[in-house]
Amino acid sequence: MEALYTVKTKYTYKEYRKFSYYCMWHSSWVTLAICYVIMVALLIHSVINENIVSSCIAVAFFVVMPIFVEYTFRKAYKSKKFNGGEIIMHFYEEHVESEGTKGTTKFLYKNLYKVVETKTSFYIMMGNNMGFIVMKENCSEELCEFIRNIKKD
């Protein structure tokens, strides 16, 4: 069977980072929000009570957390587990296939979690924090419309 559309996508770190932030915020936003609220409360409490140690801990959290997240994303991007090369996506009537150096993945549209559109790409989500990135710059208008209609939220 021949694919309706085929597109090549190079997973750049910039796009991978945006995708990872999307996954992080949409899969664990409650946990992250609770952590930030607790740290803000600790900071306010420590400033009111003039507790230098607690203030430093709270400030360190706000400094270290973004650095840690960035480090984690960079490490995942560079790891051998991540297929950082070129991905070829084949779109068929009922499924999508992703072909890369690590192998081929086939996924039925009816089993997709959702399709997310950003300014620069589509995220074809197989789960809450797992999916494919398809760069819009490599897609024809017909393919963009096809991807938008795969699964509506």
Backbone as JSON Lines, residues from 0, in Angstrom:
{"i":0,"aa":"M","n":[0.84,-1.18,0.0],"ca":[0.0,0.0,0.0],"c":[0.89,1.25,0.0]}
{"i":1,"aa":"E","n":[0.56,2.17,-0.84],"ca":[1.35,3.39,-0.95],"c":[0.81,4.47,-0.02]}
{"i":2,"aa":"A","n":[1.73,5.21,0.59],"ca":[1.36,6.27,1.53],"c":[0.68,7.42,0.81]}
{"i":3,"aa":"L","n":[-0.28,8.04,1.49],"ca":[-0.94,9.23,0.95],"c":[0.04,10.42,0.96]}
{"i":4,"aa":"Y","n":[0.79,10.52,2.05],"ca":[1.75,11.61,2.22],"c":[3.01,11.06,2.89]}
{"i":5,"aa":"T","n":[4.14,11.62,2.51],"ca":[5.41,11.28,3.15],"c":[6.14,12.58,3.43]}
{"i":6,"aa":"V","n":[6.72,12.67,4.62],"ca":[7.44,13.88,5.01],"c":[8.66,13.49,5.83]}
{"i":7,"aa":"K","n":[9.76,14.2,5.61],"ca":[10.98,14.01,6.4],"c":[11.05,15.1,7.45]}
{"i":8,"aa":"T","n":[11.43,14.71,8.63],"ca":[11.58,15.67,9.72],"c":[12.9,15.43,10.42]}
{"i":9,"aa":"K","n":[13.66,16.49,10.6],"ca":[14.9,16.43,11.38],"c":[14.57,16.96,12.77]}
{"i":10,"aa":"Y","n":[14.8,16.14,13.78],"ca":[14.52,16.53,15.15],"c":[15.66,17.43,15.64]}
{"i":11,"aa":"T","n":[15.46,18.73,15.56],"ca":[16.45,19.66,16.1],"c":[16.25,19.76,17.61]}
{"i":12,"aa":"Y","n":[17.28,20.21,18.31],"ca":[17.15,20.35,19.76],"c":[16.08,21.39,20.09]}
{"i":13,"aa":"K","n":[16.01,22.45,19.32],"ca":[15.03,23.51,19.58],"c":[13.61,22.95,19.56]}
{"i":14,"aa":"E","n":[13.28,22.16,18.54],"ca":[11.95,21.58,18.45],"c":[11.73,20.51,19.52]}
{"i":15,"aa":"Y","n":[12.75,19.71,19.77],"ca":[12.65,18.68,20.8],"c":[12.4,19.33,22.17]}
{"i":16,"aa":"R","n":[13.07,20.44,22.43],"ca":[12.91,21.16,23.7],"c":[11.48,21.68,23.85]}
{"i":17,"aa":"K","n":[10.94,22.28,22.79],"ca":[9.55,22.78,22.84],"c":[8.58,21.62,23.08]}
{"i":18,"aa":"F","n":[8.81,20.51,22.41],"ca":[7.97,19.33,22.58],"c":[8.07,18.8,24.01]}
{"i":19,"aa":"S","n":[9.28,18.77,24.56],"ca":[9.48,18.28,25.92],"c":[8.8,19.17,26.96]}
{"i":20,"aa":"Y","n":[8.87,20.49,26.76],"ca":[8.17,21.4,27.67],"c":[6.66,21.17,27.58]}
{"i":21,"aa":"Y","n":[6.15,20.99,26.37],"ca":[4.73,20.71,26.21],"c":[4.35,19.46,27.0]}
{"i":22,"aa":"C","n":[5.12,18.39,26.82],"ca":[4.84,17.13,27.52],"c":[4.93,17.29,29.03]}
{"i":23,"aa":"M","n":[5.96,18.01,29.48],"ca":[6.16,18.19,30.91],"c":[4.97,18.93,31.53]}
{"i":24,"aa":"W","n":[4.57,20.03,30.92],"ca":[3.49,20.83,31.5],"c":[2.14,20.14,31.4]}
{"i":25,"aa":"H","n":[1.92,19.37,30.34],"ca":[0.61,18.73,30.17],"c":[0.49,17.4,30.89]}
{"i":26,"aa":"S","n":[1.6,16.8,31.29],"ca":[1.5,15.52,31.98],"c":[1.63,15.67,33.5]}
{"i":27,"aa":"S","n":[2.29,16.72,33.96],"ca":[2.51,16.84,35.41],"c":[2.33,18.28,35.89]}
{"i":28,"aa":"W","n":[1.4,19.01,35.33],"ca":[1.24,20.41,35.7],"c":[0.77,20.56,37.15]}
{"i":29,"aa":"V","n":[-0.01,19.63,37.64],"ca":[-0.48,19.73,39.02],"c":[0.69,19.62,39.99]}
{"i":30,"aa":"T","n":[1.55,18.64,39.76],"ca":[2.72,18.45,40.63],"c":[3.63,19.67,40.57]}
{"i":31,"aa":"L","n":[3.88,20.17,39.37],"ca":[4.74,21.35,39.23],"c":[4.12,22.57,39.9]}
{"i":32,"aa":"A","n":[2.83,22.76,39.74],"ca":[2.16,23.9,40.36],"c":[2.24,23.82,41.87]}
{"i":33,"aa":"I","n":[2.04,22.63,42.43],"ca":[2.13,22.45,43.89],"c":[3.53,22.78,44.38]}
{"i":34,"aa":"C","n":[4.56,22.31,43.67],"ca":[5.95,22.6,44.06],"c":[6.21,24.1,44.06]}
{"i":35,"aa":"Y","n":[5.76,24.78,43.01],"ca":[6.0,26.22,42.93],"c":[5.22,26.97,44.01]}
{"i":36,"aa":"V","n":[4.0,26.57,44.29],"ca":[3.22,27.24,45.34],"c":[3.89,27.05,46.7]}
{"i":37,"aa":"I","n":[4.36,25.84,46.97],"ca":[5.05,25.57,48.24],"c":[6.32,26.42,48.35]}
{"i":38,"aa":"M","n":[7.07,26.53,47.28],"ca":[8.3,27.32,47.32],"c":[8.01,28.8,47.48]}
{"i":39,"aa":"V","n":[6.97,29.3,46.83],"ca":[6.58,30.71,47.01],"c":[6.16,30.95,48.46]}
{"i":40,"aa":"A","n":[5.37,30.03,49.01],"ca":[4.94,30.16,50.4],"c":[6.14,30.13,51.34]}
{"i":41,"aa":"L","n":[7.08,29.22,51.08],"ca":[8.31,29.15,51.89],"c":[9.09,30.46,51.8]}
{"i":42,"aa":"L","n":[9.2,31.0,50.6],"ca":[9.93,32.25,50.42],"c":[9.26,33.39,51.17]}
{"i":43,"aa":"I","n":[7.95,33.51,51.04],"ca":[7.21,34.57,51.75],"c":[7.36,34.4,53.26]}
{"i":44,"aa":"H","n":[7.17,33.18,53.73],"ca":[7.29,32.89,55.17],"c":[8.69,33.21,55.68]}
{"i":45,"aa":"S","n":[9.7,32.83,54.93],"ca":[11.08,33.06,55.38],"c":[11.44,34.54,55.36]}
{"i":46,"aa":"V","n":[10.9,35.29,54.41],"ca":[11.17,36.74,54.37],"c":[10.49,37.43,55.55]}
{"i":47,"aa":"I","n":[9.26,37.04,55.84],"ca":[8.53,37.63,56.97],"c":[9.24,37.34,58.28]}
{"i":48,"aa":"N","n":[9.72,36.11,58.42],"ca":[10.38,35.7,59.67],"c":[11.89,35.92,59.64]}
{"i":49,"aa":"E","n":[12.38,36.54,58.59],"ca":[13.8,36.84,58.43],"c":[14.67,35.6,58.6]}
{"i":50,"aa":"N","n":[14.24,34.51,57.99],"ca":[14.98,33.26,58.04],"c":[15.8,33.15,56.75]}
{"i":51,"aa":"I","n":[17.08,33.41,56.84],"ca":[17.97,33.45,55.68],"c":[18.09,32.08,55.02]}
{"i":52,"aa":"V","n":[18.18,31.02,55.81],"ca":[18.38,29.67,55.27],"c":[17.18,29.26,54.4]}
{"i":53,"aa":"S","n":[15.98,29.45,54.91],"ca":[14.79,29.1,54.14],"c":[14.67,29.95,52.89]}
{"i":54,"aa":"S","n":[15.02,31.22,52.99],"ca":[14.99,32.11,51.82],"c":[15.95,31.6,50.75]}
{"i":55,"aa":"C","n":[17.14,31.21,51.17],"ca":[18.13,30.7,50.22],"c":[17.66,29.41,49.55]}
{"i":56,"aa":"I","n":[17.02,28.53,50.33],"ca":[16.51,27.28,49.77],"c":[15.45,27.57,48.71]}
{"i":57,"aa":"A","n":[14.53,28.46,49.02],"ca":[13.46,28.78,48.08],"c":[14.02,29.43,46.82]}
{"i":58,"aa":"V","n":[14.94,30.38,46.97],"ca":[15.54,31.03,45.81],"c":[16.34,30.03,44.99]}
{"i":59,"aa":"A","n":[17.06,29.14,45.66],"ca":[17.84,28.11,44.96],"c":[16.93,27.22,44.13]}
{"i":60,"aa":"F","n":[15.76,26.9,44.63],"ca":[14.8,26.09,43.88],"c":[14.46,26.75,42.55]}
{"i":61,"aa":"F","n":[14.17,28.06,42.61],"ca":[13.79,28.79,41.38],"c":[14.95,28.94,40.41]}
{"i":62,"aa":"V","n":[16.17,28.89,40.91],"ca":[17.35,28.97,40.05],"c":[17.73,27.59,39.51]}
{"i":63,"aa":"V","n":[17.72,26.59,40.38],"ca":[18.18,25.25,40.01],"c":[17.17,24.5,39.14]}
{"i":64,"aa":"M","n":[15.89,24.66,39.4],"ca":[14.88,23.89,38.67],"c":[14.96,24.08,37.15]}
{"i":65,"aa":"P","n":[15.0,25.32,36.62],"ca":[15.12,25.47,35.16],"c":[16.42,24.9,34.61]}
{"i":66,"aa":"I","n":[17.51,25.03,35.36],"ca":[18.79,24.47,34.92],"c":[18.7,22.95,34.87]}
{"i":67,"aa":"F","n":[18.1,22.34,35.88],"ca":[17.94,20.9,35.92],"c":[17.06,20.4,34.77]}
{"i":68,"aa":"V","n":[15.97,21.1,34.5],"ca":[15.07,20.71,33.4],"c":[15.81,20.8,32.07]}
{"i":69,"aa":"E","n":[16.53,21.87,31.86],"ca":[17.3,22.04,30.61],"c":[18.35,20.95,30.47]}
{"i":70,"aa":"Y","n":[19.04,20.63,31.56],"ca":[20.05,19.57,31.56],"c":[19.41,18.23,31.19]}
{"i":71,"aa":"T","n":[18.25,17.94,31.77],"ca":[17.55,16.69,31.5],"c":[17.13,16.59,30.03]}
{"i":72,"aa":"F","n":[16.59,17.67,29.48],"ca":[16.19,17.67,28.07],"c":[17.4,17.45,27.16]}
{"i":73,"aa":"R","n":[18.49,18.16,27.46],"ca":[19.7,18.04,26.64],"c":[20.27,16.63,26.69]}
{"i":74,"aa":"K","n":[20.28,16.05,27.89],"ca":[20.79,14.7,28.06],"c":[19.94,13.69,27.29]}
{"i":75,"aa":"A","n":[18.62,13.83,27.34],"ca":[17.73,12.93,26.62],"c":[17.91,13.08,25.11]}
{"i":76,"aa":"Y","n":[18.09,14.31,24.64],"ca":[18.27,14.55,23.21],"c":[19.55,13.9,22.7]}
{"i":77,"aa":"K","n":[20.6,13.98,23.5],"ca":[21.9,13.46,23.08],"c":[22.07,11.96,23.32]}
{"i":78,"aa":"S","n":[21.17,11.39,24.11],"ca":[21.34,9.97,24.46],"c":[21.09,9.07,23.25]}
{"i":79,"aa":"K","n":[21.6,7.89,23.32],"ca":[21.4,6.93,22.25],"c":[19.96,6.45,22.19]}
{"i":80,"aa":"K","n":[19.22,6.63,23.27],"ca":[17.81,6.21,23.29],"c":[16.96,7.11,22.4]}
{"i":81,"aa":"F","n":[17.38,8.34,22.22],"ca":[16.61,9.27,21.41],"c":[17.07,9.19,19.97]}
{"i":82,"aa":"N","n":[16.13,9.09,19.07],"ca":[16.45,8.99,17.65],"c":[16.59,10.4,17.09]}
{"i":83,"aa":"G","n":[17.74,11.02,17.28],"ca":[17.95,12.41,16.93],"c":[18.23,12.67,15.47]}
{"i":84,"aa":"G","n":[18.14,11.65,14.65],"ca":[18.4,11.83,13.23],"c":[17.17,12.24,12.46]}
{"i":85,"aa":"E","n":[17.18,11.91,11.22],"ca":[16.06,12.25,10.35],"c":[14.98,11.17,10.46]}
{"i":86,"aa":"I","n":[13.76,11.6,10.6],"ca":[12.61,10.7,10.7],"c":[11.77,10.87,9.43]}
{"i":87,"aa":"I","n":[11.36,9.77,8.85],"ca":[10.47,9.81,7.69],"c":[9.1,9.33,8.15]}
{"i":88,"aa":"M","n":[8.11,10.17,7.99],"ca":[6.74,9.84,8.38],"c":[5.93,9.52,7.13]}
{"i":89,"aa":"H","n":[5.26,8.37,7.16],"ca":[4.38,7.96,6.08],"c":[2.94,7.98,6.61]}
{"i":90,"aa":"F","n":[2.11,8.78,5.99],"ca":[0.72,8.89,6.41],"c":[-0.16,8.1,5.46]}
{"i":91,"aa":"Y","n":[-0.88,7.14,6.01],"ca":[-1.81,6.31,5.25],"c":[-3.23,6.68,5.64]}
{"i":92,"aa":"E","n":[-4.2,6.02,5.05],"ca":[-5.6,6.3,5.33],"c":[-5.96,6.05,6.79]}
{"i":93,"aa":"E","n":[-5.45,4.95,7.36],"ca":[-5.84,4.53,8.71],"c":[-4.73,4.6,9.76]}
{"i":94,"aa":"H","n":[-3.47,4.81,9.32],"ca":[-2.37,4.79,10.27],"c":[-1.21,5.66,9.79]}
{"i":95,"aa":"V","n":[-0.26,5.85,10.69],"ca":[0.97,6.58,10.39],"c":[2.14,5.67,10.72]}
{"i":96,"aa":"E","n":[3.18,5.75,9.91],"ca":[4.41,5.0,10.17],"c":[5.56,5.98,10.28]}
{"i":97,"aa":"S","n":[6.39,5.77,11.3],"ca":[7.58,6.57,11.51],"c":[8.78,5.68,11.25]}
{"i":98,"aa":"E","n":[9.65,6.12,10.37],"ca":[10.81,5.32,9.97],"c":[12.08,6.12,10.3]}
{"i":99,"aa":"G","n":[12.94,5.52,11.12],"ca":[14.18,6.17,11.49],"c":[15.3,5.15,11.62]}
{"i":100,"aa":"T","n":[16.44,5.61,12.12],"ca":[17.59,4.72,12.24],"c":[17.37,3.64,13.28]}
{"i":101,"aa":"K","n":[16.48,3.86,14.22],"ca":[16.21,2.88,15.28],"c":[15.13,1.87,14.9]}
{"i":102,"aa":"G","n":[14.47,2.07,13.76],"ca":[13.42,1.15,13.34],"c":[12.19,1.88,12.86]}
{"i":103,"aa":"T","n":[11.11,1.11,12.72],"ca":[9.85,1.64,12.22],"c":[8.77,1.47,13.28]}
{"i":104,"aa":"T","n":[7.93,2.49,13.41],"ca":[6.8,2.44,14.34],"c":[5.53,2.69,13.55]}
{"i":105,"aa":"K","n":[4.54,1.86,13.78],"ca":[3.23,2.0,13.11],"c":[2.2,2.27,14.19]}
{"i":106,"aa":"F","n":[1.34,3.28,13.94],"ca":[0.33,3.63,14.92],"c":[-0.98,3.96,14.22]}
{"i":107,"aa":"L","n":[-2.07,3.32,14.66],"ca":[-3.4,3.58,14.09],"c":[-3.92,4.93,14.59]}
{"i":108,"aa":"Y","n":[-4.56,5.68,13.7],"ca":[-5.09,6.99,14.09],"c":[-6.12,6.87,15.21]}
{"i":109,"aa":"K","n":[-6.92,5.81,15.18],"ca":[-7.96,5.65,16.2],"c":[-7.36,5.45,17.59]}
{"i":110,"aa":"N","n":[-6.1,5.05,17.69],"ca":[-5.44,4.85,18.98],"c":[-4.61,6.05,19.43]}
{"i":111,"aa":"L","n":[-4.56,7.1,18.62],"ca":[-3.79,8.29,19.0],"c":[-4.44,8.99,20.19]}
{"i":112,"aa":"Y","n":[-3.61,9.56,21.03],"ca":[-4.1,10.32,22.18],"c":[-4.68,11.65,21.7]}
{"i":113,"aa":"K","n":[-3.89,12.38,20.9],"ca":[-4.37,13.62,20.29],"c":[-3.32,14.16,19.32]}
{"i":114,"aa":"V","n":[-3.72,15.15,18.55],"ca":[-2.82,15.86,17.64],"c":[-2.8,17.31,18.09]}
{"i":115,"aa":"V","n":[-1.6,17.83,18.32],"ca":[-1.42,19.21,18.79],"c":[-0.75,20.0,17.69]}
{"i":116,"aa":"E","n":[-1.28,21.19,17.4],"ca":[-0.68,22.06,16.4],"c":[-0.06,23.27,17.08]}
{"i":117,"aa":"T","n":[1.21,23.54,16.77],"ca":[1.89,24.74,17.24],"c":[2.16,25.62,16.03]}
{"i":118,"aa":"K","n":[2.82,26.74,16.24],"ca":[3.15,27.63,15.12],"c":[4.08,26.97,14.11]}
{"i":119,"aa":"T","n":[4.99,26.11,14.59],"ca":[6.02,25.55,13.72],"c":[5.89,24.06,13.44]}
{"i":120,"aa":"S","n":[5.03,23.37,14.19],"ca":[4.99,21.91,14.03],"c":[3.67,21.31,14.5]}
{"i":121,"aa":"F","n":[3.56,20.01,14.27],"ca":[2.48,19.2,14.8],"c":[3.1,18.18,15.76]}
{"i":122,"aa":"Y","n":[2.4,17.9,16.85],"ca":[2.79,16.83,17.75],"c":[1.73,15.75,17.61]}
{"i":123,"aa":"I","n":[2.13,14.62,17.08],"ca":[1.21,13.49,16.96],"c":[1.43,12.64,18.2]}
{"i":124,"aa":"M","n":[0.52,12.79,19.15],"ca":[0.71,12.23,20.48],"c":[0.12,10.82,20.58]}
{"i":125,"aa":"M","n":[0.97,9.89,20.98],"ca":[0.55,8.51,21.2],"c":[0.12,8.32,22.66]}
{"i":126,"aa":"G","n":[0.52,9.23,23.5],"ca":[0.18,9.21,24.92],"c":[0.32,10.61,25.48]}
{"i":127,"aa":"N","n":[0.17,10.75,26.78],"ca":[0.23,12.06,27.42],"c":[1.59,12.72,27.28]}
{"i":128,"aa":"N","n":[2.67,11.92,27.21],"ca":[4.0,12.5,27.11],"c":[4.88,11.75,26.11]}
{"i":129,"aa":"M","n":[4.26,11.26,25.04],"ca":[5.0,10.51,24.03],"c":[4.37,10.78,22.66]}
{"i":130,"aa":"G","n":[5.22,11.13,21.7],"ca":[4.69,11.4,20.38],"c":[5.76,11.7,19.35]}
{"i":131,"aa":"F","n":[5.3,12.07,18.17],"ca":[6.16,12.42,17.05],"c":[6.06,13.92,16.78]}
{"i":132,"aa":"I","n":[7.14,14.5,16.31],"ca":[7.15,15.89,15.89],"c":[7.17,15.91,14.37]}
{"i":133,"aa":"V","n":[6.25,16.67,13.77],"ca":[6.24,16.85,12.32],"c":[6.37,18.34,12.07]}
{"i":134,"aa":"M","n":[7.46,18.74,11.43],"ca":[7.71,20.15,11.16],"c":[6.82,20.64,10.02]}
{"i":135,"aa":"K","n":[6.13,21.75,10.25],"ca":[5.23,22.31,9.23],"c":[5.98,22.75,7.98]}
{"i":136,"aa":"E","n":[7.21,23.23,8.15],"ca":[7.96,23.75,7.01],"c":[8.22,22.67,5.95]}
{"i":137,"aa":"N","n":[8.15,21.41,6.36],"ca":[8.38,20.3,5.43],"c":[7.09,19.74,4.85]}
{"i":138,"aa":"C","n":[5.94,20.28,5.25],"ca":[4.64,19.74,4.86],"c":[3.97,20.59,3.79]}
{"i":139,"aa":"S","n":[3.28,19.93,2.88],"ca":[2.43,20.64,1.94],"c":[1.17,21.08,2.69]}
{"i":140,"aa":"E","n":[0.43,21.99,2.11],"ca":[-0.82,22.45,2.74],"c":[-1.81,21.3,2.86]}
{"i":141,"aa":"E","n":[-1.81,20.41,1.87],"ca":[-2.71,19.25,1.92],"c":[-2.37,18.34,3.1]}
{"i":142,"aa":"L","n":[-1.07,18.12,3.33],"ca":[-0.65,17.28,4.46],"c":[-1.01,17.95,5.78]}
{"i":143,"aa":"C","n":[-0.8,19.26,5.88],"ca":[-1.17,19.98,7.11],"c":[-2.66,19.8,7.4]}
{"i":144,"aa":"E","n":[-3.47,19.93,6.39],"ca":[-4.92,19.75,6.57],"c":[-5.26,18.31,6.95]}
{"i":145,"aa":"F","n":[-4.57,17.36,6.34],"ca":[-4.78,15.95,6.67],"c":[-4.44,15.69,8.14]}
{"i":146,"aa":"I","n":[-3.31,16.22,8.61],"ca":[-2.9,16.02,10.01],"c":[-3.9,16.68,10.95]}
{"i":147,"aa":"R","n":[-4.37,17.88,10.6],"ca":[-5.36,18.55,11.46],"c":[-6.62,17.71,11.63]}
{"i":148,"aa":"N","n":[-6.98,16.95,10.6],"ca":[-8.21,16.18,10.63],"c":[-8.04,14.75,11.13]}
{"i":149,"aa":"I","n":[-6.83,14.33,11.47],"ca":[-6.6,12.97,11.96],"c":[-7.42,12.73,13.22]}
{"i":150,"aa":"K","n":[-7.28,13.62,14.15],"ca":[-8.0,13.45,15.43],"c":[-8.29,14.84,15.98]}
{"i":151,"aa":"K","n":[-9.54,15.12,16.12],"ca":[-9.96,16.4,16.67],"c":[-10.08,16.28,18.19]}
{"i":152,"aa":"D","n":[-9.7,17.36,18.91],"ca":[-9.82,17.34,20.38],"c":[-11.27,17.45,20.79]}
